[in-house]
Amino acid sequence: MVSCSRIQHGRKYSHKCANYLCSDVTNEPALRAAHQKICETLPPIIGVLNGAMVLRDISIQNMSFEHMSDVFRPKVYGSIHLDRIFQNEKLDFFILFSSINCVIGNLGQANYAAANTFMCSRKYISELHLAFPFLPARKAC
Ligand SMILES: NC(=O)c1ccc[n+]([C@@H]2O[C@H](COP(=O)([O-])OP(=O)(O)OC[C@H]3O[C@@H](n4cnc5c(N)ncnc54)[C@H](OP(=O)(O)O)[C@@H]3O)[C@@H](O)[C@H]2O)c1
């Protein structure tokens, strides 16, 4: 997690500052603890980006459950956890880093393509929720 700001309590700082907190996006309690720490010690969070990624390139024929879950966890569970944690917070942006790979495919990366496709659909569901707020979009998973 990286928190960047030039403004604190309405005062502009003359320098930029960045704070780094290590957290595992697949571990929801740890992520909530990091979120809590940021809320208590740093300026308000205005946006979230999930760029966490693990690659395990291998053909589908030889793909084990671990090959799938290693790749799925940061993108799928990480996105779900962040969505849950921030679902009631007003953010300027909520960005999930997918890849063109989920459209064009890539040899040995079916697991990565599937995880990225989830991120695209998740983003789509959230946008659908903006258009139709009566849909429980951010609680879909
Ligand atoms: N680079 C490209 O050309 C490209 C193209 C299209 C899309 N993207 C997307 O952009 C994003 C970033 O790509 P990148 O090239 O910057 O990847 P990267 O250099 O491999 O960085 C991925 C980061 O994710 C972290 N990570 C893995 N599992 C995590 C977890 N459970 N919790 C928290 N962090 C975790 C890794 O930390 P550790 O090092 O500690 O494991 C690593 O710092 C990815 O989502 C990727 O799909 C990249």
The ligand as an SDF file (V2000), in Angstrom:
LIG
                    3D

 48 52  0  0  0  0  0  0  0  0999 V2000
    3.9330   -4.7450  -16.7970 N   0  0  0  0  0  0  0  0  0  0  0  0
    3.1280   -4.8610  -17.8460 C   0  0  0  0  0  0  0  0  0  0  0  0
    3.5280   -4.8170  -19.0230 O   0  0  0  0  0  0  0  0  0  0  0  0
    1.6420   -5.0180  -17.6230 C   0  0  0  0  0  0  0  0  0  0  0  0
    0.7960   -5.1060  -18.7380 C   0  0  0  0  0  0  0  0  0  0  0  0
   -0.5640   -5.2520  -18.5410 C   0  0  0  0  0  0  0  0  0  0  0  0
   -1.0820   -5.2760  -17.2650 C   0  0  0  0  0  0  0  0  0  0  0  0
   -0.2440   -5.2000  -16.1880 N   0  0  0  0  0  0  0  0  0  0  0  0
   -0.8540   -5.2760  -14.8660 C   0  0  0  0  0  0  0  0  0  0  0  0
   -0.3400   -4.2440  -14.0420 O   0  0  0  0  0  0  0  0  0  0  0  0
   -0.1810   -4.7190  -12.7080 C   0  0  0  0  0  0  0  0  0  0  0  0
    1.2450   -4.4700  -12.2360 C   0  0  0  0  0  0  0  0  0  0  0  0
    2.1480   -5.0930  -13.1360 O   0  0  0  0  0  0  0  0  0  0  0  0
    3.7200   -5.0460  -12.8800 P   0  0  0  0  0  0  0  0  0  0  0  0
    4.3920   -5.3720  -14.1640 O   0  0  0  0  0  0  0  0  0  0  0  0
    4.0590   -3.7840  -12.1490 O   0  0  0  0  0  0  0  0  0  0  0  0
    3.8740   -6.2840  -11.8970 O   0  0  0  0  0  0  0  0  0  0  0  0
    5.0820   -6.6710  -10.9150 P   0  0  0  0  0  0  0  0  0  0  0  0
    6.2640   -5.8100  -11.1660 O   0  0  0  0  0  0  0  0  0  0  0  0
    5.2400   -8.1530  -10.9650 O   0  0  0  0  0  0  0  0  0  0  0  0
    4.4890   -6.2490   -9.5230 O   0  0  0  0  0  0  0  0  0  0  0  0
    3.4590   -6.9870   -8.9440 C   0  0  0  0  0  0  0  0  0  0  0  0
    3.4840   -6.6630   -7.4860 C   0  0  0  0  0  0  0  0  0  0  0  0
    2.4000   -7.3460   -6.8550 O   0  0  0  0  0  0  0  0  0  0  0  0
    2.8550   -7.6700   -5.5690 C   0  0  0  0  0  0  0  0  0  0  0  0
    2.0390   -8.7190   -4.9990 N   0  0  0  0  0  0  0  0  0  0  0  0
    1.9190  -10.0240   -5.3730 C   0  0  0  0  0  0  0  0  0  0  0  0
    1.0580  -10.6680   -4.5690 N   0  0  0  0  0  0  0  0  0  0  0  0
    0.6310   -9.7620   -3.6660 C   0  0  0  0  0  0  0  0  0  0  0  0
   -0.2500   -9.8280   -2.5610 C   0  0  0  0  0  0  0  0  0  0  0  0
   -0.8980  -10.9670   -2.2310 N   0  0  0  0  0  0  0  0  0  0  0  0
   -0.4720   -8.6980   -1.8360 N   0  0  0  0  0  0  0  0  0  0  0  0
    0.1580   -7.5560   -2.1430 C   0  0  0  0  0  0  0  0  0  0  0  0
    1.0120   -7.4230   -3.1720 N   0  0  0  0  0  0  0  0  0  0  0  0
    1.2470   -8.5190   -3.9250 C   0  0  0  0  0  0  0  0  0  0  0  0
    4.2880   -8.1130   -5.7730 C   0  0  0  0  0  0  0  0  0  0  0  0
    4.9540   -8.0040   -4.5530 O   0  0  0  0  0  0  0  0  0  0  0  0
    6.2320   -8.9580   -4.2540 P   0  0  0  0  0  0  0  0  0  0  0  0
    7.2930   -8.5270   -5.1950 O   0  0  0  0  0  0  0  0  0  0  0  0
    6.5340   -8.6730   -2.8240 O   0  0  0  0  0  0  0  0  0  0  0  0
    5.7850  -10.3530   -4.4990 O   0  0  0  0  0  0  0  0  0  0  0  0
    4.7740   -7.1010   -6.7810 C   0  0  0  0  0  0  0  0  0  0  0  0
    5.3440   -5.9830   -6.1260 O   0  0  0  0  0  0  0  0  0  0  0  0
   -0.5530   -6.2050  -12.7240 C   0  0  0  0  0  0  0  0  0  0  0  0
   -1.8510   -6.3310  -12.2140 O   0  0  0  0  0  0  0  0  0  0  0  0
   -0.4990   -6.5920  -14.1870 C   0  0  0  0  0  0  0  0  0  0  0  0
   -1.4510   -7.5900  -14.4790 O   0  0  0  0  0  0  0  0  0  0  0  0
    1.0990   -5.0620  -16.3480 C   0  0  0  0  0  0  0  0  0  0  0  0
  1  2  1  0
  2  3  2  0
  2  4  1  0
  4  5  1  0
  4 48  2  0
  5  6  2  0
  6  7  1  0
  7  8  2  0
  8  9  1  0
  8 48  1  0
  9 10  1  0
  9 46  1  0
 10 11  1  0
 11 12  1  0
 11 44  1  0
 12 13  1  0
 13 14  1  0
 14 15  2  0
 14 16  1  0
 14 17  1  0
 17 18  1  0
 18 19  2  0
 18 20  1  0
 18 21  1  0
 21 22  1  0
 22 23  1  0
 23 24  1  0
 23 42  1  0
 24 25  1  0
 25 26  1  0
 25 36  1  0
 26 27  1  0
 26 35  1  0
 27 28  2  0
 28 29  1  0
 29 30  1  0
 29 35  2  0
 30 31  1  0
 30 32  2  0
 32 33  1  0
 33 34  2  0
 34 35  1  0
 36 37  1  0
 36 42  1  0
 37 38  1  0
 38 39  2  0
 38 40  1  0
 38 41  1  0
 42 43  1  0
 44 45  1  0
 44 46  1  0
 46 47  1  0
M  CHG  2   8   1  16  -1
M  END
$$$$
